Amino acid sequence: MYRGYSVSVLCIPVFNALYLPFYEHIKTEFRTEGDKTGFLGLSWKEGDPKLYAISAGVAGAICNVITNPLWVVRTRM
């Protein structure tokens, strides 16, 4: 039952260590500031729920792709 636990102890911190910096960087890139337009010319200001939702989704997708081999190992164990 606990055979994949050791890999989980490695996977989760790696995912979180990657997720938070990616999230902040993507949120900064998508945000509208002064003369800078947001992603695809959309106007997303700080506090807009769409900005947070899109940033979280993109960061999560990137981190899942990067850490997928670790999750495969965990599942196979």
Secondary structure, 3 states (H helix, E strand, C coil): CCCCHHHHHHHHHHHHHHHHHHHHHHHHHHCCECCECCHHHCCCCCCCHHHHHHHHHHHHHHHHHHHHHHHHHHHHC
